[in-house]
Amino acid sequence: MTLHFNKVTIIGVGLIGGSLALALRKRGMADSIVGVGRGAANLETGLQLGIVDEFRKDSASGVLDADLVVVAT
């Protein structure tokens, strides 16, 4: 059985969260990956590198309608 998620939110897009996002993307397990964090620079980098599809600085809006939420802090 292969898991598939429409929307995955990762709170903390650093080494661990970013690696998880890339692994999900590589395996085609998520349609959309949203990064949540405090630092705009780190989140912008994640967006530019294709690690996340979008980002939010507000966790409530980031987890809205997510099928899976991972806290990687």
mmCIF file of the N, C-alpha and C atoms, coordinates in Angstrom:
data_MODEL
# 
_entry.id   MODEL 
# 
loop_
_atom_site.group_PDB 
_atom_site.id 
_atom_site.type_symbol 
_atom_site.label_atom_id 
_atom_site.label_alt_id 
_atom_site.label_comp_id 
_atom_site.label_asym_id 
_atom_site.label_entity_id 
_atom_site.label_seq_id 
_atom_site.pdbx_PDB_ins_code 
_atom_site.Cartn_x 
_atom_site.Cartn_y 
_atom_site.Cartn_z 
_atom_site.occupancy 
_atom_site.B_iso_or_equiv 
_atom_site.pdbx_formal_charge 
_atom_site.auth_seq_id 
_atom_site.auth_comp_id 
_atom_site.auth_asym_id 
_atom_site.auth_atom_id 
_atom_site.pdbx_PDB_model_num 
ATOM 1   N N  . MET A 1 1  ? 0.834  -1.176 0.000  1.00 0.00 ? 1  MET A N  1 
ATOM 2   C CA . MET A 1 1  ? 0.000  0.000  0.000  1.00 0.00 ? 1  MET A CA 1 
ATOM 3   C C  . MET A 1 1  ? 0.885  1.247  0.000  1.00 0.00 ? 1  MET A C  1 
ATOM 4   N N  . THR A 1 2  ? 0.668  2.128  -0.951 1.00 0.00 ? 2  THR A N  1 
ATOM 5   C CA . THR A 1 2  ? 1.419  3.364  -1.040 1.00 0.00 ? 2  THR A CA 1 
ATOM 6   C C  . THR A 1 2  ? 0.575  4.496  -0.478 1.00 0.00 ? 2  THR A C  1 
ATOM 7   N N  . LEU A 1 3  ? 1.160  5.268  0.417  1.00 0.00 ? 3  LEU A N  1 
ATOM 8   C CA . LEU A 1 3  ? 0.469  6.424  0.976  1.00 0.00 ? 3  LEU A CA 1 
ATOM 9   C C  . LEU A 1 3  ? 0.568  7.603  0.024  1.00 0.00 ? 3  LEU A C  1 
ATOM 10  N N  . HIS A 1 4  ? -0.508 8.372  -0.050 1.00 0.00 ? 4  HIS A N  1 
ATOM 11  C CA . HIS A 1 4  ? -0.502 9.584  -0.851 1.00 0.00 ? 4  HIS A CA 1 
ATOM 12  C C  . HIS A 1 4  ? -1.303 10.654 -0.120 1.00 0.00 ? 4  HIS A C  1 
ATOM 13  N N  . PHE A 1 5  ? -0.737 11.854 -0.071 1.00 0.00 ? 5  PHE A N  1 
ATOM 14  C CA . PHE A 1 5  ? -1.363 12.973 0.626  1.00 0.00 ? 5  PHE A CA 1 
ATOM 15  C C  . PHE A 1 5  ? -1.605 14.110 -0.355 1.00 0.00 ? 5  PHE A C  1 
ATOM 16  N N  . ASN A 1 6  ? -2.761 14.744 -0.252 1.00 0.00 ? 6  ASN A N  1 
ATOM 17  C CA . ASN A 1 6  ? -3.031 15.916 -1.078 1.00 0.00 ? 6  ASN A CA 1 
ATOM 18  C C  . ASN A 1 6  ? -2.180 17.093 -0.621 1.00 0.00 ? 6  ASN A C  1 
ATOM 19  N N  . LYS A 1 7  ? -2.167 17.337 0.702  1.00 0.00 ? 7  LYS A N  1 
ATOM 20  C CA . LYS A 1 7  ? -1.409 18.461 1.235  1.00 0.00 ? 7  LYS A CA 1 
ATOM 21  C C  . LYS A 1 7  ? -0.654 18.027 2.482  1.00 0.00 ? 7  LYS A C  1 
ATOM 22  N N  . VAL A 1 8  ? 0.637  18.255 2.467  1.00 0.00 ? 8  VAL A N  1 
ATOM 23  C CA . VAL A 1 8  ? 1.490  17.989 3.622  1.00 0.00 ? 8  VAL A CA 1 
ATOM 24  C C  . VAL A 1 8  ? 2.040  19.324 4.101  1.00 0.00 ? 8  VAL A C  1 
ATOM 25  N N  . THR A 1 9  ? 1.949  19.556 5.393  1.00 0.00 ? 9  THR A N  1 
ATOM 26  C CA . THR A 1 9  ? 2.530  20.759 5.982  1.00 0.00 ? 9  THR A CA 1 
ATOM 27  C C  . THR A 1 9  ? 3.693  20.337 6.870  1.00 0.00 ? 9  THR A C  1 
ATOM 28  N N  . ILE A 1 10 ? 4.823  20.990 6.659  1.00 0.00 ? 10 ILE A N  1 
ATOM 29  C CA . ILE A 1 10 ? 5.999  20.715 7.475  1.00 0.00 ? 10 ILE A CA 1 
ATOM 30  C C  . ILE A 1 10 ? 6.343  21.984 8.233  1.00 0.00 ? 10 ILE A C  1 
ATOM 31  N N  . ILE A 1 11 ? 6.268  21.885 9.541  1.00 0.00 ? 11 ILE A N  1 
ATOM 32  C CA . ILE A 1 11 ? 6.617  23.005 10.408 1.00 0.00 ? 11 ILE A CA 1 
ATOM 33  C C  . ILE A 1 11 ? 8.095  22.847 10.753 1.00 0.00 ? 11 ILE A C  1 
ATOM 34  N N  . GLY A 1 12 ? 8.897  23.753 10.234 1.00 0.00 ? 12 GLY A N  1 
ATOM 35  C CA . GLY A 1 12 ? 10.342 23.669 10.418 1.00 0.00 ? 12 GLY A CA 1 
ATOM 36  C C  . GLY A 1 12 ? 11.008 23.101 9.183  1.00 0.00 ? 12 GLY A C  1 
ATOM 37  N N  . VAL A 1 13 ? 11.277 23.953 8.209  1.00 0.00 ? 13 VAL A N  1 
ATOM 38  C CA . VAL A 1 13 ? 11.858 23.514 6.943  1.00 0.00 ? 13 VAL A CA 1 
ATOM 39  C C  . VAL A 1 13 ? 13.374 23.735 6.991  1.00 0.00 ? 13 VAL A C  1 
ATOM 40  N N  . GLY A 1 14 ? 14.013 23.015 7.906  1.00 0.00 ? 14 GLY A N  1 
ATOM 41  C CA . GLY A 1 14 ? 15.470 23.037 8.001  1.00 0.00 ? 14 GLY A CA 1 
ATOM 42  C C  . GLY A 1 14 ? 16.029 21.762 7.404  1.00 0.00 ? 14 GLY A C  1 
ATOM 43  N N  . LEU A 1 15 ? 17.069 21.240 8.010  1.00 0.00 ? 15 LEU A N  1 
ATOM 44  C CA . LEU A 1 15 ? 17.683 20.023 7.489  1.00 0.00 ? 15 LEU A CA 1 
ATOM 45  C C  . LEU A 1 15 ? 16.745 18.829 7.534  1.00 0.00 ? 15 LEU A C  1 
ATOM 46  N N  . ILE A 1 16 ? 16.094 18.622 8.659  1.00 0.00 ? 16 ILE A N  1 
ATOM 47  C CA . ILE A 1 16 ? 15.209 17.459 8.792  1.00 0.00 ? 16 ILE A CA 1 
ATOM 48  C C  . ILE A 1 16 ? 13.921 17.668 8.002  1.00 0.00 ? 16 ILE A C  1 
ATOM 49  N N  . GLY A 1 17 ? 13.256 18.803 8.211  1.00 0.00 ? 17 GLY A N  1 
ATOM 50  C CA . GLY A 1 17 ? 12.005 19.068 7.500  1.00 0.00 ? 17 GLY A CA 1 
ATOM 51  C C  . GLY A 1 17 ? 12.193 19.161 6.001  1.00 0.00 ? 17 GLY A C  1 
ATOM 52  N N  . GLY A 1 18 ? 13.279 19.799 5.567  1.00 0.00 ? 18 GLY A N  1 
ATOM 53  C CA . GLY A 1 18 ? 13.561 19.912 4.142  1.00 0.00 ? 18 GLY A CA 1 
ATOM 54  C C  . GLY A 1 18 ? 13.869 18.558 3.513  1.00 0.00 ? 18 GLY A C  1 
ATOM 55  N N  . SER A 1 19 ? 14.604 17.726 4.235  1.00 0.00 ? 19 SER A N  1 
ATOM 56  C CA . SER A 1 19 ? 14.916 16.379 3.728  1.00 0.00 ? 19 SER A CA 1 
ATOM 57  C C  . SER A 1 19 ? 13.654 15.540 3.603  1.00 0.00 ? 19 SER A C  1 
ATOM 58  N N  . LEU A 1 20 ? 12.773 15.658 4.576  1.00 0.00 ? 20 LEU A N  1 
ATOM 59  C CA . LEU A 1 20 ? 11.510 14.926 4.516  1.00 0.00 ? 20 LEU A CA 1 
ATOM 60  C C  . LEU A 1 20 ? 10.679 15.397 3.330  1.00 0.00 ? 20 LEU A C  1 
ATOM 61  N N  . ALA A 1 21 ? 10.626 16.714 3.124  1.00 0.00 ? 21 ALA A N  1 
ATOM 62  C CA . ALA A 1 21 ? 9.867  17.257 1.995  1.00 0.00 ? 21 ALA A CA 1 
ATOM 63  C C  . ALA A 1 21 ? 10.414 16.738 0.668  1.00 0.00 ? 21 ALA A C  1 
ATOM 64  N N  . LEU A 1 22 ? 11.722 16.711 0.522  1.00 0.00 ? 22 LEU A N  1 
ATOM 65  C CA . LEU A 1 22 ? 12.330 16.210 -0.711 1.00 0.00 ? 22 LEU A CA 1 
ATOM 66  C C  . LEU A 1 22 ? 12.051 14.727 -0.914 1.00 0.00 ? 22 LEU A C  1 
ATOM 67  N N  . ALA A 1 23 ? 12.076 13.962 0.168  1.00 0.00 ? 23 ALA A N  1 
ATOM 68  C CA . ALA A 1 23 ? 11.789 12.526 0.063  1.00 0.00 ? 23 ALA A CA 1 
ATOM 69  C C  . ALA A 1 23 ? 10.337 12.293 -0.347 1.00 0.00 ? 23 ALA A C  1 
ATOM 70  N N  . LEU A 1 24 ? 9.410  13.061 0.216  1.00 0.00 ? 24 LEU A N  1 
ATOM 71  C CA . LEU A 1 24 ? 8.003  12.945 -0.165 1.00 0.00 ? 24 LEU A CA 1 
ATOM 72  C C  . LEU A 1 24 ? 7.814  13.295 -1.636 1.00 0.00 ? 24 LEU A C  1 
ATOM 73  N N  . ARG A 1 25 ? 8.487  14.352 -2.071 1.00 0.00 ? 25 ARG A N  1 
ATOM 74  C CA . ARG A 1 25 ? 8.378  14.790 -3.459 1.00 0.00 ? 25 ARG A CA 1 
ATOM 75  C C  . ARG A 1 25 ? 8.974  13.746 -4.406 1.00 0.00 ? 25 ARG A C  1 
ATOM 76  N N  . LYS A 1 26 ? 10.132 13.223 -4.064 1.00 0.00 ? 26 LYS A N  1 
ATOM 77  C CA . LYS A 1 26 ? 10.806 12.235 -4.909 1.00 0.00 ? 26 LYS A CA 1 
ATOM 78  C C  . LYS A 1 26 ? 9.956  10.984 -5.108 1.00 0.00 ? 26 LYS A C  1 
ATOM 79  N N  . ARG A 1 27 ? 9.247  10.593 -4.070 1.00 0.00 ? 27 ARG A N  1 
ATOM 80  C CA . ARG A 1 27 ? 8.419  9.389  -4.127 1.00 0.00 ? 27 ARG A CA 1 
ATOM 81  C C  . ARG A 1 27 ? 6.998  9.658  -4.620 1.00 0.00 ? 27 ARG A C  1 
ATOM 82  N N  . GLY A 1 28 ? 6.684  10.919 -4.927 1.00 0.00 ? 28 GLY A N  1 
ATOM 83  C CA . GLY A 1 28 ? 5.361  11.276 -5.415 1.00 0.00 ? 28 GLY A CA 1 
ATOM 84  C C  . GLY A 1 28 ? 4.266  11.063 -4.386 1.00 0.00 ? 28 GLY A C  1 
ATOM 85  N N  . MET A 1 29 ? 4.597  11.272 -3.125 1.00 0.00 ? 29 MET A N  1 
ATOM 86  C CA . MET A 1 29 ? 3.653  10.995 -2.051 1.00 0.00 ? 29 MET A CA 1 
ATOM 87  C C  . MET A 1 29 ? 2.803  12.197 -1.652 1.00 0.00 ? 29 MET A C  1 
ATOM 88  N N  . ALA A 1 30 ? 3.064  13.374 -2.231 1.00 0.00 ? 30 ALA A N  1 
ATOM 89  C CA . ALA A 1 30 ? 2.308  14.572 -1.859 1.00 0.00 ? 30 ALA A CA 1 
ATOM 90  C C  . ALA A 1 30 ? 2.060  15.435 -3.089 1.00 0.00 ? 30 ALA A C  1 
ATOM 91  N N  . ASP A 1 31 ? 0.840  15.918 -3.217 1.00 0.00 ? 31 ASP A N  1 
ATOM 92  C CA . ASP A 1 31 ? 0.509  16.845 -4.299 1.00 0.00 ? 31 ASP A CA 1 
ATOM 93  C C  . ASP A 1 31 ? 1.054  18.236 -4.011 1.00 0.00 ? 31 ASP A C  1 
ATOM 94  N N  . SER A 1 32 ? 0.985  18.637 -2.744 1.00 0.00 ? 32 SER A N  1 
ATOM 95  C CA . SER A 1 32 ? 1.405  19.971 -2.340 1.00 0.00 ? 32 SER A CA 1 
ATOM 96  C C  . SER A 1 32 ? 2.120  19.890 -1.002 1.00 0.00 ? 32 SER A C  1 
ATOM 97  N N  . ILE A 1 33 ? 3.231  20.611 -0.883 1.00 0.00 ? 33 ILE A N  1 
ATOM 98  C CA . ILE A 1 33 ? 3.978  20.654 0.373  1.00 0.00 ? 33 ILE A CA 1 
ATOM 99  C C  . ILE A 1 33 ? 4.083  22.102 0.809  1.00 0.00 ? 33 ILE A C  1 
ATOM 100 N N  . VAL A 1 34 ? 3.603  22.367 2.012  1.00 0.00 ? 34 VAL A N  1 
ATOM 101 C CA . VAL A 1 34 ? 3.598  23.714 2.577  1.00 0.00 ? 34 VAL A CA 1 
ATOM 102 C C  . VAL A 1 34 ? 4.604  23.757 3.718  1.00 0.00 ? 34 VAL A C  1 
ATOM 103 N N  . GLY A 1 35 ? 5.479  24.735 3.685  1.00 0.00 ? 35 GLY A N  1 
ATOM 104 C CA . GLY A 1 35 ? 6.434  24.933 4.770  1.00 0.00 ? 35 GLY A CA 1 
ATOM 105 C C  . GLY A 1 35 ? 5.957  26.018 5.705  1.00 0.00 ? 35 GLY A C  1 
ATOM 106 N N  . VAL A 1 36 ? 6.156  25.804 6.989  1.00 0.00 ? 36 VAL A N  1 
ATOM 107 C CA . VAL A 1 36 ? 5.795  26.799 7.998  1.00 0.00 ? 36 VAL A CA 1 
ATOM 108 C C  . VAL A 1 36 ? 7.031  27.075 8.842  1.00 0.00 ? 36 VAL A C  1 
ATOM 109 N N  . GLY A 1 37 ? 7.305  28.341 9.082  1.00 0.00 ? 37 GLY A N  1 
ATOM 110 C CA . GLY A 1 37 ? 8.446  28.692 9.917  1.00 0.00 ? 37 GLY A CA 1 
ATOM 111 C C  . GLY A 1 37 ? 8.431  30.152 10.271 1.00 0.00 ? 37 GLY A C  1 
ATOM 112 N N  . ARG A 1 38 ? 9.422  30.550 11.049 1.00 0.00 ? 38 ARG A N  1 
ATOM 113 C CA . ARG A 1 38 ? 9.524  31.937 11.483 1.00 0.00 ? 38 ARG A CA 1 
ATOM 114 C C  . ARG A 1 38 ? 10.419 32.765 10.578 1.00 0.00 ? 38 ARG A C  1 
ATOM 115 N N  . GLY A 1 39 ? 11.465 32.132 10.025 1.00 0.00 ? 39 GLY A N  1 
ATOM 116 C CA . GLY A 1 39 ? 12.433 32.867 9.224  1.00 0.00 ? 39 GLY A CA 1 
ATOM 117 C C  . GLY A 1 39 ? 12.075 32.906 7.755  1.00 0.00 ? 39 GLY A C  1 
ATOM 118 N N  . ALA A 1 40 ? 11.795 34.093 7.245  1.00 0.00 ? 40 ALA A N  1 
ATOM 119 C CA . ALA A 1 40 ? 11.393 34.234 5.844  1.00 0.00 ? 40 ALA A CA 1 
ATOM 120 C C  . ALA A 1 40 ? 12.506 33.814 4.889  1.00 0.00 ? 40 ALA A C  1 
ATOM 121 N N  . ALA A 1 41 ? 13.751 34.060 5.237  1.00 0.00 ? 41 ALA A N  1 
ATOM 122 C CA . ALA A 1 41 ? 14.863 33.723 4.345  1.00 0.00 ? 41 ALA A CA 1 
ATOM 123 C C  . ALA A 1 41 ? 14.945 32.219 4.114  1.00 0.00 ? 41 ALA A C  1 
ATOM 124 N N  . ASN A 1 42 ? 14.827 31.437 5.164  1.00 0.00 ? 42 ASN A N  1 
ATOM 125 C CA . ASN A 1 42 ? 14.874 29.982 5.054  1.00 0.00 ? 42 ASN A CA 1 
ATOM 126 C C  . ASN A 1 42 ? 13.691 29.461 4.233  1.00 0.00 ? 42 ASN A C  1 
ATOM 127 N N  . LEU A 1 43 ? 12.530 30.021 4.453  1.00 0.00 ? 43 LEU A N  1 
ATOM 128 C CA . LEU A 1 43 ? 11.343 29.598 3.718  1.00 0.00 ? 43 LEU A CA 1 
ATOM 129 C C  . LEU A 1 43 ? 11.434 29.983 2.239  1.00 0.00 ? 43 LEU A C  1 
ATOM 130 N N  . GLU A 1 44 ? 11.954 31.168 1.951  1.00 0.00 ? 44 GLU A N  1 
ATOM 131 C CA . GLU A 1 44 ? 12.138 31.604 0.559  1.00 0.00 ? 44 GLU A CA 1 
ATOM 132 C C  . GLU A 1 44 ? 13.115 30.685 -0.166 1.00 0.00 ? 44 GLU A C  1 
ATOM 133 N N  . THR A 1 45 ? 14.177 30.286 0.518  1.00 0.00 ? 45 THR A N  1 
ATOM 134 C CA . THR A 1 45 ? 15.144 29.366 -0.073 1.00 0.00 ? 45 THR A CA 1 
ATOM 135 C C  . THR A 1 45 ? 14.491 28.029 -0.388 1.00 0.00 ? 45 THR A C  1 
ATOM 136 N N  . GLY A 1 46 ? 13.686 27.544 0.538  1.00 0.00 ? 46 GLY A N  1 
ATOM 137 C CA . GLY A 1 46 ? 12.971 26.285 0.310  1.00 0.00 ? 46 GLY A CA 1 
ATOM 138 C C  . GLY A 1 46 ? 12.047 26.366 -0.893 1.00 0.00 ? 46 GLY A C  1 
ATOM 139 N N  . LEU A 1 47 ? 11.416 27.497 -1.077 1.00 0.00 ? 47 LEU A N  1 
ATOM 140 C CA . LEU A 1 47 ? 10.530 27.703 -2.223 1.00 0.00 ? 47 LEU A CA 1 
ATOM 141 C C  . LEU A 1 47 ? 11.333 27.752 -3.525 1.00 0.00 ? 47 LEU A C  1 
ATOM 142 N N  . GLN A 1 48 ? 12.432 28.487 -3.526 1.00 0.00 ? 48 GLN A N  1 
ATOM 143 C CA . GLN A 1 48 ? 13.267 28.618 -4.720 1.00 0.00 ? 48 GLN A CA 1 
ATOM 144 C C  . GLN A 1 48 ? 13.883 27.285 -5.141 1.00 0.00 ? 48 GLN A C  1 
ATOM 145 N N  . LEU A 1 49 ? 14.227 26.441 -4.170 1.00 0.00 ? 49 LEU A N  1 
ATOM 146 C CA . LEU A 1 49 ? 14.839 25.147 -4.464 1.00 0.00 ? 49 LEU A CA 1 
ATOM 147 C C  . LEU A 1 49 ? 13.816 24.057 -4.781 1.00 0.00 ? 49 LEU A C  1 
ATOM 148 N N  . GLY A 1 50 ? 12.527 24.401 -4.693 1.00 0.00 ? 50 GLY A N  1 
ATOM 149 C CA . GLY A 1 50 ? 11.488 23.417 -4.987 1.00 0.00 ? 50 GLY A CA 1 
ATOM 150 C C  . GLY A 1 50 ? 11.250 22.425 -3.869 1.00 0.00 ? 50 GLY A C  1 
ATOM 151 N N  . ILE A 1 51 ? 11.704 22.760 -2.677 1.00 0.00 ? 51 ILE A N  1 
ATOM 152 C CA . ILE A 1 51 ? 11.486 21.880 -1.524 1.00 0.00 ? 51 ILE A CA 1 
ATOM 153 C C  . ILE A 1 51 ? 10.038 21.986 -1.062 1.00 0.00 ? 51 ILE A C  1 
ATOM 154 N N  . VAL A 1 52 ? 9.502  23.200 -1.077 1.00 0.00 ? 52 VAL A N  1 
ATOM 155 C CA . VAL A 1 52 ? 8.095  23.428 -0.731 1.00 0.00 ? 52 VAL A CA 1 
ATOM 156 C C  . VAL A 1 52 ? 7.415  24.142 -1.904 1.00 0.00 ? 52 VAL A C  1 
ATOM 157 N N  . ASP A 1 53 ? 6.110  23.991 -1.973 1.00 0.00 ? 53 ASP A N  1 
ATOM 158 C CA . ASP A 1 53 ? 5.327  24.656 -3.019 1.00 0.00 ? 53 ASP A CA 1 
ATOM 159 C C  . ASP A 1 53 ? 4.883  26.048 -2.598 1.00 0.00 ? 53 ASP A C  1 
ATOM 160 N N  . GLU A 1 54 ? 4.737  26.214 -1.310 1.00 0.00 ? 54 GLU A N  1 
ATOM 161 C CA . GLU A 1 54 ? 4.360  27.503 -0.738 1.00 0.00 ? 54 GLU A CA 1 
ATOM 162 C C  . GLU A 1 54 ? 4.780  27.507 0.714  1.00 0.00 ? 54 GLU A C  1 
ATOM 163 N N  . PHE A 1 55 ? 4.761  28.686 1.325  1.00 0.00 ? 55 PHE A N  1 
ATOM 164 C CA . PHE A 1 55 ? 5.098  28.748 2.745  1.00 0.00 ? 55 PHE A CA 1 
ATOM 165 C C  . PHE A 1 55 ? 4.219  29.747 3.463  1.00 0.00 ? 55 PHE A C  1 
ATOM 166 N N  . ARG A 1 56 ? 4.155  29.565 4.743  1.00 0.00 ? 56 ARG A N  1 
ATOM 167 C CA . ARG A 1 56 ? 3.389  30.446 5.628  1.00 0.00 ? 56 ARG A CA 1 
ATOM 168 C C  . ARG A 1 56 ? 4.231  30.710 6.876  1.00 0.00 ? 56 ARG A C  1 
ATOM 169 N N  . LYS A 1 57 ? 4.057  31.882 7.436  1.00 0.00 ? 57 LYS A N  1 
ATOM 170 C CA . LYS A 1 57 ? 4.690  32.178 8.716  1.00 0.00 ? 57 LYS A CA 1 
ATOM 171 C C  . LYS A 1 57 ? 3.707  31.958 9.859  1.00 0.00 ? 57 LYS A C  1 
ATOM 172 N N  . ASP A 1 58 ? 2.441  31.800 9.521  1.00 0.00 ? 58 ASP A N  1 
ATOM 173 C CA . ASP A 1 58 ? 1.392  31.565 10.506 1.00 0.00 ? 58 ASP A CA 1 
ATOM 174 C C  . ASP A 1 58 ? 1.021  30.078 10.469 1.00 0.00 ? 58 ASP A C  1 
ATOM 175 N N  . SER A 1 59 ? 1.248  29.363 11.562 1.00 0.00 ? 59 SER A N  1 
ATOM 176 C CA . SER A 1 59 ? 1.017  27.914 11.568 1.00 0.00 ? 59 SER A CA 1 
ATOM 177 C C  . SER A 1 59 ? -0.456 27.555 11.375 1.00 0.00 ? 59 SER A C  1 
ATOM 178 N N  . ALA A 1 60 ? -1.377 28.371 11.869 1.00 0.00 ? 60 ALA A N  1 
ATOM 179 C CA . ALA A 1 60 ? -2.807 28.060 11.725 1.00 0.00 ? 60 ALA A CA 1 
ATOM 180 C C  . ALA A 1 60 ? -3.218 28.020 10.260 1.00 0.00 ? 60 ALA A C  1 
ATOM 181 N N  . SER A 1 61 ? -2.753 28.971 9.473  1.00 0.00 ? 61 SER A N  1 
ATOM 182 C CA . SER A 1 61 ? -3.105 28.960 8.052  1.00 0.00 ? 61 SER A CA 1 
ATOM 183 C C  . SER A 1 61 ? -2.319 27.893 7.296  1.00 0.00 ? 61 SER A C  1 
ATOM 184 N N  . GLY A 1 62 ? -1.137 27.555 7.783  1.00 0.00 ? 62 GLY A N  1 
ATOM 185 C CA . GLY A 1 62 ? -0.327 26.539 7.127  1.00 0.00 ? 62 GLY A CA 1 
ATOM 186 C C  . GLY A 1 62 ? -0.882 25.132 7.253  1.00 0.00 ? 62 GLY A C  1 
ATOM 187 N N  . VAL A 1 63 ? -1.501 24.833 8.376  1.00 0.00 ? 63 VAL A N  1 
ATOM 188 C CA . VAL A 1 63 ? -2.015 23.478 8.603  1.00 0.00 ? 63 VAL A CA 1 
ATOM 189 C C  . VAL A 1 63 ? -3.459 23.304 8.143  1.00 0.00 ? 63 VAL A C  1 
ATOM 190 N N  . LEU A 1 64 ? -4.110 24.391 7.743  1.00 0.00 ? 64 LEU A N  1 
ATOM 191 C CA . LEU A 1 64 ? -5.501 24.318 7.298  1.00 0.00 ? 64 LEU A CA 1 
ATOM 192 C C  . LEU A 1 64 ? -5.645 23.355 6.134  1.00 0.00 ? 64 LEU A C  1 
ATOM 193 N N  . ASP A 1 65 ? -6.522 22.372 6.269  1.00 0.00 ? 65 ASP A N  1 
ATOM 194 C CA . ASP A 1 65 ? -6.815 21.377 5.246  1.00 0.00 ? 65 ASP A CA 1 
ATOM 195 C C  . ASP A 1 65 ? -5.649 20.426 4.935  1.00 0.00 ? 65 ASP A C  1 
ATOM 196 N N  . ALA A 1 66 ? -4.659 20.358 5.786  1.00 0.00 ? 66 ALA A N  1 
ATOM 197 C CA . ALA A 1 66 ? -3.526 19.454 5.553  1.00 0.00 ? 66 ALA A CA 1 
ATOM 198 C C  . ALA A 1 66 ? -3.934 18.011 5.897  1.00 0.00 ? 66 ALA A C  1 
ATOM 199 N N  . ASP A 1 67 ? -3.486 17.078 5.066  1.00 0.00 ? 67 ASP A N  1 
ATOM 200 C CA . ASP A 1 67 ? -3.703 15.656 5.331  1.00 0.00 ? 67 ASP A CA 1 
ATOM 201 C C  . ASP A 1 67 ? -2.672 15.131 6.329  1.00 0.00 ? 67 ASP A C  1 
ATOM 202 N N  . LEU A 1 68 ? -1.498 15.749 6.346  1.00 0.00 ? 68 LEU A N  1 
ATOM 203 C CA . LEU A 1 68 ? -0.416 15.331 7.232  1.00 0.00 ? 68 LEU A CA 1 
ATOM 204 C C  . LEU A 1 68 ? 0.315  16.582 7.699  1.00 0.00 ? 68 LEU A C  1 
ATOM 205 N N  . VAL A 1 69 ? 0.562  16.660 9.006  1.00 0.00 ? 69 VAL A N  1 
ATOM 206 C CA . VAL A 1 69 ? 1.339  17.758 9.579  1.00 0.00 ? 69 VAL A CA 1 
ATOM 207 C C  . VAL A 1 69 ? 2.533  17.153 10.303 1.00 0.00 ? 69 VAL A C  1 
ATOM 208 N N  . VAL A 1 70 ? 3.719  17.622 9.955  1.00 0.00 ? 70 VAL A N  1 
ATOM 209 C CA . VAL A 1 70 ? 4.944  17.150 10.588 1.00 0.00 ? 70 VAL A CA 1 
ATOM 210 C C  . VAL A 1 70 ? 5.606  18.312 11.287 1.00 0.00 ? 70 VAL A C  1 
ATOM 211 N N  . VAL A 1 71 ? 5.968  18.112 12.550 1.00 0.00 ? 71 VAL A N  1 
ATOM 212 C CA . VAL A 1 71 ? 6.702  19.129 13.299 1.00 0.00 ? 71 VAL A CA 1 
ATOM 213 C C  . VAL A 1 71 ? 8.158  18.697 13.332 1.00 0.00 ? 71 VAL A C  1 
ATOM 214 N N  . ALA A 1 72 ? 9.003  19.453 12.652 1.00 0.00 ? 72 ALA A N  1 
ATOM 215 C CA . ALA A 1 72 ? 10.424 19.122 12.548 1.00 0.00 ? 72 ALA A CA 1 
ATOM 216 C C  . ALA A 1 72 ? 11.244 20.287 13.086 1.00 0.00 ? 72 ALA A C  1 
ATOM 217 N N  . THR A 1 73 ? 11.175 20.472 14.397 1.00 0.00 ? 73 THR A N  1 
ATOM 218 C CA . THR A 1 73 ? 11.899 21.589 15.016 1.00 0.00 ? 73 THR A CA 1 
ATOM 219 C C  . THR A 1 73 ? 12.899 21.087 16.009 1.00 0.00 ? 73 THR A C  1 
# 
